[in-house]
Amino acid sequence: MTNQDFRTALDKFAQSHPTEMEYAQSDFSSWQSEFKKNVFKLRGREIKRLPLKFHMEPKENAGAHTRRKVLIDATEVSAAAGYLLVPKSRRKKYPALIASPGHYQFGKDTVAGLPCAGSELRANPGSDYGRAAVEAGYVVFVPDWWGWGDKCAHLEAVGPVRDRCNVIQMAASMYGFSVLYLHMLEAGAIIDYLESLDIVDSSRIGIIGNSYGGRTAMWIGAFNGKIKCVVSAGAMNLFSERAASLSSCAIQYFPGILQYGDVGEIYSLIAPRPLQLQAGYEDVLIVSANHDKIAEIVKKAYQAVDKADNLNIEFFHGGHTLNWPLAEKFLSKHL
């Protein structure tokens, strides 16, 4: 008897059930509205947002900036947690960034450049893009996502073998909600918090991130119009490829996403707002054919809204990282 391979079943399903809304230069405005509506339906059961309320711990001196922990009431089931980084230079108003972490060992500590994350910072140069951003003159919020930093008290139940992301999405799925959607709602609370600060120019709030940080930058930028500029690194891979290789992280997408489209279409929801996509030539998680297909789709979208100058796609010599000099150049122009 032949030993069956589930990848074969996936491939057969994909062949017989192609995506229904792949963008192909139709009426872009109508396509974008309809695609966004259909994708949003996939988020699962609704989760209630709470009115803005937050707690800030005392400031800590971090050299050229200050750092403090902040806890924000976000939803009926969760709070947003992270660091607020503020430049010491004196300005009336600063542009602000959410610096969304990837799956770094030390979570927000890595992105904020804390000494306790030194081993990871040495192993992954450029992962402290939150620190780089505040030193460049941005107010920065570095969140913890579920499973990392100050949001991982459940990991002893997960254990050392099972994947921390897949396990919590498996549990959430039994109730019919999405961890990704929870993160998007928490990001909405973070944006509201940043808008409430008198040092922040509320018309200049953006998001940057690498890996899972790049993926959340994509989703949050696509569905929250308060985000004025997006830099997404390490996320130019296709969900269809991730599924075919059985290597996807379950909190990176809404279940059923490939019914309607893939990563290129989701990035296209950000148009016409400024978007920079980054990928390292040596990033082993990104196949060149994938980033080429994504780039082709997103370019068509920005051309359709006559905002080609708002799209910047950067390939650089490097691995799975965010290239801050490229991001800073883009942000200084568009945010």
N, C-alpha and C positions, 0 to 999 in steps of 0.2 A: 504494500500500500504506500502511495506517495505521501511524503510529509509535506503538508500544505504551508504556504507562506502568506501571512496576513498582508504583506505588502502587495502581493498579487491581487488580493481582494480589493485593497484600496485603489490600485491602479484601474481595475475593471470598473469600480464605482465612478472614479473620476472620468473615465472615458465615456461612460453612459450618462453621466450627470455633469455636463460642463457648467462653468460659472455662467450665471444668467445676465450679469450686468457689466461685463468687462468693457472698459471705456474704449471706444473706437471712433472718436471724432464725430459723434452725433451732436445734437444740441446740448452743449455742455451744461448750461444752467439747469435745464430740466433733468438731465442725467444726474448731476450732482445732488440735486434736491431729492430725487427719488432713491438714489443709492444710499444717501445718508439716512433717509427714513427707514429703509429696509434693514440696514445694518443695525441701526439703533434698536430695532425690535428684537434683535438677538441677545440683548443685554441680560435678559432674564427678568425675574420679578423686581418690582420697583423697591428702592430703598429710600427712605425719607431723609432729606437734608435737614440739618438743624440750623437755627439762627446763629449768627457769629458770636462766639464766646471763646475766650482763650486765656491761657495762663502762661506767663513768661518767667523763666527763672532768671536769677541775676546775671548780668553781663560778665564775660570772662575776657581778659586781655589776650589777643591772639596775634600780637605784633602790629601789623599795619591795619588790622581790623578788630572788631569785637565779635564775640560769639556767645549766643545764649540758646538754651533749649526752649522750645515753644510747644505747647500742647493745645490743639484747636478742636473744639467740638465740631464734628463734621457730619456724621450721620447718626441715625437712631441706633446703630450697632458699633460705631467706631469713631475714634478720634484721629486726627492727623498729628503726626509728631515729627519733629526735626529741629535743625539748627537754623537760626537766623544769623546771617553774617552781614555786618555793616561796616563800610569803609570808615576810617578815622578822618579822612579828608572832609572838609566842611563844604557842603553844598546844600541848597534849600531842598532840592528834589533830586532823587536818583532814579534811573531806570532799574527795573527789578527782573530777576531771573529765578525760575525754579530750576535747580540743578539736580535732575533726576538720576539716582544711582542705578548702576547696573548691579548684577549679583556679585558684588564685591564681598570679600570675607568680613570686612569691618563696616559694611553698609555706608551710612552717611559719614562716619568718621574718615573713611577713605576719601570720599569726594570733597570733604571739608579740609582735608590735608592734616589731620591730627597726628601728633607724634606716635600715638598708639598703633597707627596703621602703617608705620614705617616700612615693615617688611613687604607689605603689599604694594606700597607706593614705589619701592625699589624694583619689585618684580613687574609692575605695570605702570611704567612712566606715563604721565598724562591723565591718570585716573583722578587726580585732585583738581578737576576742572571747576569745582565750586570755589576752592581757594583762589584759583587763577582769576575767576570772574570777579570776586570781591576786590581783589588787588587791582583789577582793571577799572574799578569804579562803579560796580553794580551792587545793589542790595540783593542778597542771595538767600533763598530758602532751600535747604537741602533736606528732603524728607526721608523718612524710613518707610519702605513699603512692607507689606505683611510678609513675615518670615525672616526679617533682618533687623539688626540694631535693637531699638526699643519696642519692636513689635514681633518678638520671637519667643515669648514665654511658653508657647505651646510646643517648642521643638523637642522637648524631652518625650512627648507623646509620639512625635514623628519618628524619632530614633535616628541612628547614624547611617542607615542604609537607604531608606526611602527618600525620594526627592521632595524637598520642603514645599516647593510650589505646587507640584502635582497633587500632593496629599491634601492641601487645603482647598484646592479647586474641586477635588473629588468630593470632599465633605460639603462644600458650598453647593455643589450640583444637586445633592440630594434635596436641598431646600429650593432649588431653582434659581439661584443667583450667581453672579459672576464676580470673582475677585478683581478682575480687571475693572469692571464697572465700579466696584467699591473704591479702587484707587483713583478712578476718574472723578468720583464725587469728592474724595478727600482732597484732590488737587483743586477742585472748585472752592473748597473751604480755604485752602492755602491762598488762592488768588484773592478771595474776599478779605482775608487777613492782611495781605500785602497792600491792598487798596485802602485799608483802614489806617495805614501808617502815614503820618504826615510827611515823612521823608521820602515817600515813594511817589513817583509820577505814575498815576494809575493808567495813563494812556500808553505807557511804555513797559509792559510786562511781557516777558517771553519765557521760553522753556528750552533747556538744552539737556542732552543726556547721551550716554553710551550704552550699548548692549540693551538690557532691559530698560535702562534709562532712555535709550534712543527709541525703543518701542513705545514706552509710555509717552514720550514727547510726541510721537506720531498720533497716538489715540487722543491725548488731551488736546493737542493742537487742532485736530480734526473736529472735535465736538465741543470745544469751548472757545467761542469767538472773542473772549477777553484776552486770549493769547495773541499777541500782535506779531510774534516772530518765533520761528522754530529752528533749532539745530538738532538734527537727529543723526547720530553716528552709530556704527556697528549694527545696523538693523536693516540693511538692504538685502535681506534674504526673503524668499517667498514662503508663505505658509504652505503652499502646495508641495514645495521641496522639503520643508521640515516634516510634513506629514509622511511623504514618501520614504524618508530616511528614518522615520520613527524616532526623531530626535527633538521634538518640539517641547516647549515649556507651556504648561496648560493655562498660565495666567497671562499669556501674551495675546490672546484673541478671544472673541466671542464664539461659543460653539455654533457651528453652522456657517461661519464666515465665507467659506469657499462656495457656498450656494450662490453668492452674489458677486464676489470679486476677491482680489488678493491685495497684497501690500501696495502695489502701485496705485490702485484705485483708492485705497484709504488715504495715502499721502495726497492724492488729488483733491480730497475734501478740504485741505488747507488753503488751496488756491482761492483768491488771489494774494493772500497774505504771504510775506516773505518766508521762504523755506530753504534751508541748506541741508543737503544730504552728504554724509561723509562715509567713505569706506577705504580701509587700508588694503593695499595690494597684497599684503601678507596675512590678511585676516582669513584664517582657515575656516571660519564659520560662514563665509560668504562666497558663493560661486559666481564667477564673473558673468556667466550667462544670465543669472538672476538679477544682478545689479544693472545689467544692460537693459533687461526687459522693464524693470521698475523705472529706470531713467527715461526710457522711451515713452512710457505711459504718462509720467508726471510732466515731461516736457510738453506733450500734446495738450495737457490740461492748462498749463500756464500760457501756452500760445493761444488757446481758445478764449482766454479772458484778457488777452493782450497785456499780460504782465510777465513776459519772459524774463525781464530783468530782476524779478523778485525770486527767481529760482536759481540756486547755485548748487551744482553737483561737483564734489571734490573727491578725487581719488588720489591718495598719497602713499608714499613709501612708509609703511608701518603696519602694525597688526590690528588687533581688536581693541581699538582705543579711539578717544576723541582728540582730534588735533586742535588744541586751543588757539594757536595763532591764526589758523584758518577761520575758526569760529569768531574770534574777536574781530577780525577784519569785516566779516559779514554783519555781525551785530552792530558794529560802530556805524555802519552805513544804513541799517534798516530799523534799529531800535532806538 
